[in-house]
Amino acid sequence: MKSEQLYQELKNLAEKLDITVTEQNLRISGIKVKSGLCKVKGKNLFIMDKHKSVHKKIKVLASQLAQMRHEDIYVVPAVREVLHKYASEKI
């Protein structure tokens, strides 16, 4: 599976877990911030730095999603493999 397709599948999984993934320019904030999960007005939001490479985006998003309960959701085998790979990593 191509990297862009894998990243899209991870974003689809996030949506199934009721997490909205949005890409933002984090460089303009003026303070050092990282991509990550937060809660805004009661909704789960994953803010991704749009300047990261697709490989880094996959790593960051997969490591977060791997920590969440997703066993009851169908996950494409390639995505499940990536989730397993990054399950123990802390970003």
C-alpha positions as CSV (number, residue, x, y, z in Angstrom):
1,M,0.0,0.0,0.0
2,K,1.3,3.4,-0.9
3,S,2.2,5.8,1.9
4,E,-0.5,8.4,1.0
5,Q,-3.2,5.6,0.8
6,L,-2.0,4.2,4.2
7,Y,-2.2,7.7,5.8
8,Q,-5.7,8.1,4.4
9,E,-6.7,4.7,5.8
10,L,-5.4,5.8,9.2
11,K,-7.5,9.0,9.0
12,N,-10.5,6.9,8.1
13,L,-9.9,4.7,11.2
14,A,-9.7,7.9,13.3
15,E,-13.0,9.0,12.0
16,K,-14.5,5.6,12.9
17,L,-13.2,6.2,16.4
18,D,-14.9,9.6,16.5
19,I,-11.6,11.6,16.0
20,T,-11.4,14.4,13.5
21,V,-8.0,14.7,11.9
22,T,-7.0,18.1,10.8
23,E,-3.8,19.4,9.3
24,Q,-2.6,22.8,10.4
25,N,0.4,25.0,10.0
26,L,1.9,24.7,13.5
27,R,4.9,26.8,12.7
28,I,3.0,30.1,12.9
29,S,1.9,29.6,16.5
30,G,5.1,31.2,17.9
31,I,5.6,28.5,20.5
32,K,6.9,25.0,20.1
33,V,4.0,22.6,19.6
34,K,3.7,19.1,18.3
35,S,1.0,17.1,16.5
36,G,-1.3,15.3,18.8
37,L,-4.7,14.4,20.1
38,C,-6.8,17.0,22.1
39,K,-10.3,17.6,23.1
40,V,-12.0,20.8,21.9
41,K,-15.6,21.6,23.0
42,G,-16.1,17.9,23.9
43,K,-14.9,16.6,20.5
44,N,-11.8,14.6,19.9
45,L,-9.4,16.3,17.5
46,F,-6.1,15.2,16.2
47,I,-4.1,18.2,15.0
48,M,-1.4,17.2,12.5
49,D,1.5,19.5,11.5
50,K,0.9,19.8,7.7
51,H,4.7,20.3,7.1
52,K,5.6,16.8,8.3
53,S,6.4,14.1,5.7
54,V,3.8,11.6,5.0
55,H,6.0,8.9,6.7
56,K,6.1,11.0,9.9
57,K,2.4,11.7,9.8
58,I,1.8,7.9,9.5
59,K,4.1,7.3,12.5
60,V,2.5,10.0,14.7
61,L,-1.1,9.1,13.9
62,A,-0.6,5.3,14.0
63,S,1.2,5.5,17.4
64,Q,-1.8,7.4,18.8
65,L,-4.5,5.2,17.3
66,A,-2.7,2.0,18.4
67,Q,-3.3,3.1,22.0
68,M,-7.1,3.2,21.4
69,R,-9.6,0.4,21.4
70,H,-10.2,-0.6,17.8
71,E,-10.6,-4.3,18.0
72,D,-14.3,-4.1,17.2
73,I,-13.7,-2.1,14.0
74,Y,-12.7,-3.6,10.7
75,V,-9.1,-2.5,9.9
76,V,-7.4,-3.1,6.6
77,P,-4.6,-5.7,7.2
78,A,-1.8,-3.2,6.1
79,V,-3.2,-0.6,8.6
80,R,-3.4,-3.2,11.4
81,E,0.2,-4.1,10.7
82,V,1.3,-0.4,11.0
83,L,-0.7,0.0,14.2
84,H,1.0,-3.1,15.7
85,K,4.4,-1.7,14.6
86,Y,3.9,1.6,16.4
87,A,1.9,0.4,19.4
88,S,4.8,0.6,21.8
89,E,6.2,3.9,20.5
90,K,5.7,7.2,22.4
91,I,5.8,10.2,20.1
